[in-house]
Amino acid sequence: MAFKPKDAIDAARDIVTNAVERSSDIVESAGHIIKGDIAGGTGDIVHSSIDIATYAVERTKEVFSDAAGEED
């Protein structure tokens, strides 16, 4: 079976939802930076950003892998 646009839209929705949820962690980490914990806050922001990107890549791979796998 071919690529399904609905699966891509569902994946995009999941990616955005995850990013919005994790953005609260980034805002909290920014608060730590303002309070003086620059190293800790920055590290947490980087960690949260990597988590967002990792989830996005994994979810995207699922959509395209399933589409490719169904063709076989």
N, C-alpha and C positions, 0 to 999 in steps of 0.2 A: 504494500500500500504506500502511497505517496505522502509527501509532507502535508500535514494538516494545519491550516491557518488557525483553527481553534486552539490547538495545542500550543502554538506560538503565542497566541494572545493570553492563554492561561499562564504560560511561563513568564511572560512579561509582567503580568499582574502579580505573580508570586515574587518576582524579583523586586518590583517596586514596593510591595508590602514589606518585604524583608528589610529593604533599605530604609524605609520610613521608621520601622520599629527600632532599628539599630542607630538611627540618627539621634535618638534620645540619649544613647550612650555617649555619642560624640559631644552633644551639648553638655552633658554632665562632666565629661573630661575637660571641656573648655572652661567650665567653672573651676575645676581643680587648678588649671593654669592661672586663672585670674587670682586665685587664692595663694599662689606662690609655688605650687607643685608643678613646675614646668616640665621636668623630666617625666614624671609619672603621667601627667595629663597628656603630654605629647605621645608617649608610648601607647597609652590607651586609645588615643585617636587613630594612630597608625594601625593598631591591632583591629579596631572596629572597622576601619576602612578596608583592610585586607579581608576580613570576614565577609563584608558586603560583596567585594569583588569575587571572592572564591565562590560564594553562593551563586552569584550571577553566572559565572563560567560553568559551574556544575549543572545548573538548571538548563542552561542553553545547550550544553552537550547532551543532556537527556533528550531534549526535543529532537535534535538532529540525529542522534544515535538511534532513537526509536524509529524515526522516519527511514533511515538507511537500513536498519535491521529488518523492517517489515518488507522491504523490496526483495530480499533474498529468498 
